[in-house]
C-alpha cells in the first residue's frame, strides 16, 4: 500500500491531502456544501487547523517511520488463512501501483473454497460500475447472501478480459496463473541492449545514471501472434556505485513503425503493459512463498550493497494481459526513477501528480530516496554467469 518493492510511494500522502483533509470531519463551514441537501459535507463543527491536525494521522510520517514490514503493517494486513467467506475480486489490468496486486493476491491466497477473480480493462470504475460489472456482482451477492439459485456456482473461477492492441476479448478460465502457461525466458544482452529467446553466452554490462533515462532492451520482431497473460518476473544481476539502488522495471510493446503501444489504465491514459519495482537492499526472498514467476520479498531487513559487487535481484512485475501481433517487439526498460513519458500530461483535479505513464504512483520523497544513495550509477550484468532475464507467461494459441 505505501511502498512498492520497498520504495516509498507518493500516492498516499497526496491522496490524503487532496481527498481526505479537504473533507475531514470538523472543517464545517470551511468545507464543501452538499449540492443535494445543502448540508455541510464535513460536519457541523468548524475546527481550527491545529484542532484538525490533532484528530488525524500523518500517513507520510507513518510510512517513513516504518521502512520495513514490521508490526505496524502486520496489524493492518489480512491474515489470508482466516479469509474463508465467499469472495469475488474485480481487478483492472491498468491498476499498476494500487488495486491490481491486491485483487490477484486476495484471490490466490485467501482460504475460501468459494472464490472468483475477474480482471478487466479501461478505467478502474467503468467496468466495475456499469452493467458488465454490476450484473456480475449482483448475481454473486444474490447467490451467496440471498441463496438465490441463479447458477452462479457454475461460473468459471476466473473471468478475464484479454487485452488486444485495440480491444478486449472476454474469456473464462479455471485458475490463476493459467495452468497451460508456457513459462518462457527472454534473456538480456547488455552489450546489444537486446532481449533474446536464446540464452546469451557472452557476458557484458551496460551502465546508466540512476536518475537518468535508464536503459531499454528490445526483443526481435515477433514471428507469430503472442499472448502474455499472467504474472511476470525479472531476474537481474546488478551492481551499484553506492550502497543501494532502486529498480523501476517497465514492460513495453512497440509496433513495427516504432510507435509504442499504450493503454487507458485505471487512471493514467497512457499506461504501459506492466510495471515492477524493487529496492536492492530489500532483495531478501521469502522461501515459503516465492516461486519463479512470483518472487515474494520479506521486507524485514535492509541488506545494503557493497559498491561494485554483483547481486542477484528478483523483481516482481505485476500481472498483465496482452496479445501481441506478429512484427511487434517487446521491450524492458530499467531505470532508477519513475517511468515517465515526455510531453503534456493528463491530470485529475483530485490528484497532485500529473499522469505521465505511472499515474499518481510515483516515488520522489527525498527522505526515502536521498540522492547521495539513489542517485549513483547502476550496472546491469547479463550473459554467461549472469543470465539476467524476463520470465513471461506465454499462453499457447488454442486449437
C-alpha positions as CSV (number, residue, x, y, z in Angstrom):
1,X,0.0,0.0,0.0
2,X,2.7,2.5,1.0
3,X,5.8,1.0,-0.7
4,X,6.5,-0.7,-4.0
5,X,9.3,-3.2,-3.6
6,X,10.4,-1.3,-0.6
7,X,10.3,2.2,-2.3
8,X,8.0,4.8,-0.7
9,X,5.2,5.8,-3.0
10,X,4.0,9.5,-3.0
11,X,0.4,8.4,-3.6
12,X,-1.0,8.0,-0.1
13,X,0.4,11.3,1.1
14,X,-1.0,13.1,-1.9
15,X,-4.3,11.3,-1.8
16,X,-4.7,12.1,1.9
17,X,-4.0,15.8,1.3
18,X,-6.4,16.2,-1.7
19,X,-9.2,13.7,-0.9
20,X,-9.3,13.3,2.9
21,X,-8.1,16.5,4.5
22,X,-10.4,18.6,2.2
23,X,-13.5,16.9,3.7
24,X,-12.1,16.0,7.1
25,X,-14.8,16.0,9.8
26,X,-14.5,19.4,11.6
27,X,-13.9,21.5,8.5
28,X,-17.5,22.6,8.8
29,X,-18.1,25.9,7.1
30,X,-14.7,25.8,5.6
31,X,-15.6,22.6,3.8
32,X,-17.8,22.0,0.8
33,X,-21.6,22.0,0.9
34,X,-23.6,19.0,-0.4
35,X,-25.4,20.3,-3.5
36,X,-28.2,17.8,-3.0
37,X,-29.3,18.7,0.5
38,X,-27.4,21.9,1.3
39,X,-25.7,20.3,4.4
40,X,-22.1,20.8,5.3
41,X,-20.2,17.8,3.9
42,X,-17.5,17.9,6.7
43,X,-19.9,18.1,9.6
44,X,-21.5,20.9,11.5
45,X,-18.4,21.7,13.6
46,X,-15.8,24.2,12.3
47,X,-12.4,23.5,14.0
48,X,-9.1,25.3,13.7
49,X,-6.2,23.9,11.7
50,X,-4.4,22.9,14.9
51,X,-7.6,21.1,16.2
52,X,-7.9,19.3,12.8
53,X,-4.3,18.2,12.9
54,X,-4.8,16.7,16.4
55,X,-7.5,14.4,15.1
56,X,-5.8,12.8,12.1
57,X,-2.8,10.7,11.3
58,X,0.2,11.7,9.2
59,X,0.4,8.9,6.6
60,X,3.7,10.1,5.2
61,X,5.4,10.3,8.6
62,X,4.0,6.9,9.5
63,X,5.4,5.3,6.3
64,X,8.8,7.0,6.7
65,X,8.9,5.7,10.3
66,X,8.3,2.1,9.1
67,X,10.5,1.3,6.2
68,X,10.3,-2.4,6.9
69,X,7.3,-4.8,7.1
70,X,7.0,-4.6,10.9
71,X,4.2,-4.9,13.4
72,X,2.8,-1.6,12.2
73,X,2.0,-3.2,8.9
74,X,1.2,-6.7,10.2
75,X,-1.7,-5.4,12.3
76,X,-3.1,-3.7,9.2
77,X,-2.7,-6.6,6.9
78,X,-5.1,-9.5,6.2
79,X,-4.4,-13.0,7.6
80,X,-5.3,-14.8,4.4
81,X,-5.7,-18.2,6.1
82,X,-8.6,-16.7,8.0
83,X,-10.5,-15.4,5.0
84,X,-13.0,-18.2,4.4
85,X,-16.1,-16.3,3.3
86,X,-17.1,-16.4,-0.4
87,X,-15.3,-13.6,-2.4
88,X,-15.4,-12.0,-5.8
89,X,-12.3,-10.0,-6.6
90,X,-12.6,-7.5,-9.5
91,X,-9.3,-6.1,-10.8
92,X,-8.0,-3.9,-13.6
93,X,-5.1,-4.6,-15.9
94,X,-4.1,-1.0,-15.8
95,X,-4.1,-0.8,-12.0
96,X,-0.4,-0.8,-11.5
97,X,0.6,0.6,-8.2
98,X,-2.6,0.0,-6.2
99,X,-5.5,-2.3,-6.7
100,X,-4.4,-5.0,-9.2
101,X,-1.9,-6.7,-7.0
102,X,-4.3,-6.9,-4.1
103,X,-7.0,-8.3,-6.4
104,X,-4.8,-11.1,-7.5
105,X,-3.2,-11.8,-4.2
106,X,-6.5,-11.8,-2.4
107,X,-7.9,-14.4,-4.8
108,X,-4.8,-16.6,-4.8
109,X,-4.1,-16.6,-1.1
110,X,-7.5,-16.4,0.6
111,X,-8.5,-19.8,2.2
112,X,-12.1,-19.5,1.0
113,X,-13.2,-22.5,-1.1
114,X,-15.7,-20.3,-2.9
115,X,-13.7,-17.5,-4.7
116,X,-13.8,-15.9,-8.1
117,X,-11.5,-13.5,-9.9
118,X,-12.4,-11.1,-12.7
119,X,-10.0,-8.7,-14.4
120,X,-11.0,-6.1,-16.9
121,X,-9.5,-3.0,-18.7
122,X,-10.2,0.7,-19.3
123,X,-10.6,3.0,-16.3
124,X,-11.0,1.5,-12.9
125,X,-14.6,2.5,-12.5
126,X,-16.1,1.8,-15.9
127,X,-16.4,-2.0,-16.0
128,X,-16.9,-2.1,-12.2
129,X,-19.8,0.3,-12.0
130,X,-21.6,-0.2,-15.4
131,X,-23.8,-3.0,-16.5
132,X,-21.0,-5.5,-17.1
133,X,-19.6,-5.3,-13.6
134,X,-22.8,-4.7,-11.7
135,X,-24.6,-7.7,-13.3
136,X,-21.8,-10.0,-12.2
137,X,-21.7,-8.5,-8.7
138,X,-25.4,-8.7,-8.3
139,X,-25.5,-12.4,-9.3
140,X,-22.7,-13.1,-6.9
141,X,-24.4,-11.3,-4.0
142,X,-27.8,-12.8,-4.8
143,X,-26.3,-16.3,-4.7
144,X,-24.1,-16.0,-1.6
145,X,-26.2,-13.6,0.5
146,X,-29.8,-14.4,-0.5
147,X,-29.4,-18.1,-1.5
148,X,-30.9,-17.4,-4.9
149,X,-30.4,-20.3,-7.3
150,X,-29.1,-18.3,-10.3
151,X,-26.4,-20.7,-11.5
152,X,-23.6,-18.6,-10.0
153,X,-21.9,-21.7,-8.6
154,X,-21.3,-22.8,-12.2
155,X,-19.4,-19.6,-13.1
156,X,-15.8,-20.1,-14.1
157,X,-13.5,-19.2,-11.2
158,X,-11.5,-16.8,-13.3
159,X,-13.0,-14.4,-15.9
160,X,-10.6,-12.3,-17.9
161,X,-10.9,-9.6,-20.4
162,X,-7.9,-10.5,-22.6
163,X,-6.3,-7.3,-23.9
164,X,-5.5,-7.0,-27.6
165,X,-3.9,-4.0,-29.3
166,X,-7.3,-2.3,-29.9
167,X,-9.9,-4.3,-28.0
168,X,-10.7,-6.7,-25.2
169,X,-12.0,-10.3,-25.6
170,X,-13.7,-12.0,-22.7
171,X,-12.5,-15.4,-21.8
172,X,-13.4,-17.8,-18.9
173,X,-10.5,-19.7,-17.1
174,X,-10.3,-22.1,-14.2
175,X,-7.3,-20.9,-12.2
176,X,-4.6,-18.3,-11.7
177,X,-1.9,-18.4,-13.1
178,X,-3.4,-20.3,-16.0
179,X,-2.4,-24.0,-15.9
180,X,-1.4,-24.1,-19.6
181,X,1.1,-21.2,-19.2
182,X,4.4,-21.8,-21.0
183,X,6.8,-20.0,-18.8
184,X,9.3,-18.5,-21.2
185,X,12.6,-16.6,-20.7
186,X,13.7,-13.6,-22.6
187,X,17.4,-13.1,-21.9
188,X,19.1,-9.7,-21.6
189,X,22.1,-8.9,-23.7
190,X,23.5,-5.7,-22.2
191,X,26.1,-5.1,-24.9
192,X,23.4,-5.0,-27.6
193,X,20.6,-3.7,-25.3
194,X,18.5,-6.5,-26.7
195,X,16.3,-9.3,-25.5
196,X,16.9,-12.8,-26.8
197,X,14.9,-16.0,-26.8
198,X,18.2,-17.9,-26.6
199,X,20.5,-17.8,-23.6
200,X,23.2,-15.3,-24.1
201,X,26.7,-16.8,-23.9
202,X,28.8,-13.7,-24.0
203,X,29.0,-11.8,-20.7
204,X,28.6,-8.0,-20.9
205,X,27.3,-5.0,-18.9
206,X,25.5,-1.7,-19.5
207,X,25.6,1.2,-17.0
208,X,23.2,4.1,-16.5
209,X,22.8,7.1,-14.3
210,X,20.2,6.0,-11.7
211,X,18.2,9.2,-12.0
212,X,18.6,9.4,-15.8
213,X,16.6,7.7,-18.6
214,X,17.9,4.2,-17.8
215,X,18.3,1.6,-20.5
216,X,15.8,-0.2,-22.7
217,X,16.2,-3.8,-24.0
218,X,14.3,-4.6,-27.2
219,X,13.2,-8.1,-28.5
220,X,13.4,-9.2,-32.1
221,X,10.1,-8.7,-34.0
222,X,7.7,-11.5,-33.1
223,X,7.3,-14.2,-35.7
224,X,3.8,-15.0,-34.7
225,X,0.9,-13.6,-32.6
226,X,1.9,-14.0,-28.9
227,X,-0.3,-13.8,-25.8
228,X,1.3,-12.8,-22.5
229,X,-1.3,-13.2,-19.7
230,X,-0.3,-13.7,-16.0
231,X,2.4,-12.6,-13.5
232,X,5.8,-11.5,-14.9
233,X,9.2,-11.6,-13.2
234,X,12.7,-10.3,-13.9
235,X,15.9,-11.8,-12.6
236,X,18.6,-9.1,-12.8
237,X,22.2,-9.2,-11.9
238,X,23.0,-5.7,-10.8
239,X,25.9,-3.7,-9.2
240,X,25.8,-0.1,-7.9
241,X,28.3,2.6,-7.3
242,X,26.6,3.2,-4.0
243,X,25.2,1.1,-1.1
244,X,21.7,0.8,-2.6
245,X,19.8,1.1,-5.8
246,X,16.1,1.4,-6.7
247,X,15.0,-0.5,-9.8
248,X,11.9,0.6,-11.8
249,X,11.1,-2.0,-14.4
250,X,8.6,-1.4,-17.2
251,X,7.4,-3.9,-19.8
252,X,6.5,-2.3,-23.1
253,X,5.4,-3.1,-26.6
254,X,6.3,-1.3,-29.8
255,X,4.6,-1.5,-33.3
256,X,6.7,-2.2,-36.4
257,X,6.7,1.6,-37.1
258,X,8.3,2.3,-33.7
259,X,5.1,3.6,-32.1
260,X,4.7,2.4,-28.5
261,X,1.5,0.6,-27.7
262,X,0.0,2.0,-24.5
263,X,-3.4,1.8,-22.9
264,X,-6.0,3.6,-20.9
265,X,-5.2,2.3,-17.4
266,X,-7.2,2.5,-14.2
267,X,-6.2,6.2,-14.0
268,X,-3.4,7.1,-16.4
269,X,-4.5,7.3,-20.1
270,X,-1.1,6.1,-21.4
271,X,-0.3,3.1,-19.2
272,X,2.5,0.7,-20.2
273,X,2.0,-3.1,-20.4
274,X,3.3,-3.8,-16.9
275,X,5.4,-2.4,-14.1
276,X,7.5,-3.6,-11.2
277,X,9.7,-2.1,-8.5
278,X,12.5,-3.3,-6.2
279,X,14.9,-1.6,-3.7
280,X,18.1,-3.7,-3.9
281,X,18.6,-3.7,-0.2
282,X,15.1,-5.4,0.1
283,X,16.1,-8.3,-2.2
284,X,15.7,-10.9,0.5
285,X,13.1,-13.5,-0.6
286,X,10.5,-15.4,1.5
287,X,11.4,-19.1,0.6
288,X,8.0,-20.4,1.6
289,X,6.0,-18.1,-0.8
290,X,8.4,-17.4,-3.6
291,X,8.0,-19.1,-7.0
292,X,10.0,-18.5,-10.2
293,X,7.1,-16.4,-11.6
294,X,6.2,-14.6,-8.3
295,X,9.1,-13.5,-6.1
296,X,7.9,-12.6,-2.5
297,X,10.2,-10.3,-0.6
298,X,10.1,-10.3,3.2
299,X,10.9,-6.6,3.6
300,X,12.0,-7.4,7.1
301,X,15.7,-6.3,6.9
302,X,17.8,-3.9,4.9
303,X,20.8,-5.6,3.3
304,X,23.0,-2.8,1.9
305,X,25.2,-3.4,-1.1
306,X,29.0,-3.3,-1.4
307,X,29.6,-0.8,-4.2
308,X,30.8,-2.6,-7.3
309,X,29.7,-6.1,-6.1
310,X,27.2,-8.0,-8.3
311,X,23.9,-9.0,-6.7
312,X,21.1,-11.3,-8.0
313,X,17.8,-9.5,-7.7
314,X,14.3,-11.0,-8.4
315,X,11.8,-8.3,-9.4
316,X,8.1,-8.8,-9.2
317,X,6.3,-7.4,-12.2
318,X,2.6,-7.0,-11.7
319,X,0.2,-9.2,-13.7
320,X,-0.7,-8.3,-17.2
321,X,-2.5,-9.4,-20.3
322,X,-1.7,-8.6,-23.9
323,X,-2.0,-10.3,-27.3
324,X,0.8,-9.0,-29.4
325,X,0.6,-9.2,-33.2
326,X,3.5,-10.6,-35.4
327,X,6.1,-8.0,-36.2
328,X,5.7,-6.1,-32.9
329,X,8.5,-6.0,-30.4
330,X,8.6,-6.3,-26.6
331,X,10.8,-4.1,-24.5
332,X,12.1,-3.9,-21.0
333,X,13.0,-0.5,-19.6
334,X,15.1,-0.4,-16.4
335,X,15.6,2.9,-14.5
336,X,16.4,4.3,-11.1
337,X,13.4,6.6,-11.2
338,X,9.7,6.6,-12.2
339,X,8.8,5.7,-15.8
340,X,7.5,8.9,-17.4
341,X,6.6,9.9,-20.9
342,X,7.7,13.3,-22.3
343,X,5.3,16.0,-23.4
344,X,2.0,17.2,-22.0
345,X,0.5,15.2,-19.1
346,X,-3.1,14.4,-18.2
347,X,-4.2,15.1,-14.7
348,X,-7.2,15.0,-12.4
349,X,-8.2,17.8,-10.1
350,X,-8.3,15.5,-7.2
351,X,-4.7,14.2,-7.8
352,X,-1.4,16.1,-7.2
353,X,0.7,14.2,-9.7
354,X,0.3,14.7,-13.5
355,X,-0.1,11.4,-15.3
356,X,3.0,10.7,-17.4
357,X,2.8,6.9,-17.6
358,X,2.9,5.9,-13.9
359,X,-0.3,7.7,-12.9
360,X,-0.2,9.0,-9.4
361,X,2.1,6.2,-8.2
362,X,5.4,7.9,-8.3
363,X,8.3,7.8,-5.8
364,X,10.0,11.2,-5.2
365,X,10.3,11.5,-1.4
366,X,13.8,12.9,-0.7
367,X,13.9,11.4,2.8
368,X,13.2,7.9,1.4
369,X,15.4,8.4,-1.7
370,X,18.4,10.6,-0.8
371,X,20.4,11.5,-3.9
372,X,23.7,10.5,-2.5
373,X,22.5,6.9,-2.2
374,X,19.9,6.6,-5.0
375,X,21.5,9.0,-7.5
376,X,24.5,6.9,-8.3
377,X,25.3,4.7,-11.3
378,X,23.7,1.3,-11.8
379,X,25.2,-1.5,-13.9
380,X,23.2,-4.4,-15.4
381,X,25.1,-7.6,-16.0
382,X,23.9,-10.2,-18.5
383,X,25.1,-13.3,-20.3
384,X,27.4,-16.0,-19.2
385,X,27.5,-16.4,-15.5
386,X,24.9,-13.6,-15.1
387,X,21.8,-14.8,-17.0
388,X,19.6,-11.8,-16.5
389,X,16.2,-12.5,-18.0
390,X,12.5,-11.8,-18.1
391,X,10.1,-14.7,-17.3
392,X,7.0,-14.3,-19.4
393,X,3.6,-16.2,-19.1
394,X,3.1,-17.2,-22.7
395,X,-0.3,-18.6,-23.4
396,X,-0.3,-21.1,-26.3
397,X,-2.8,-20.4,-29.1
398,X,-6.0,-22.5,-28.8
399,X,-6.7,-25.2,-31.3
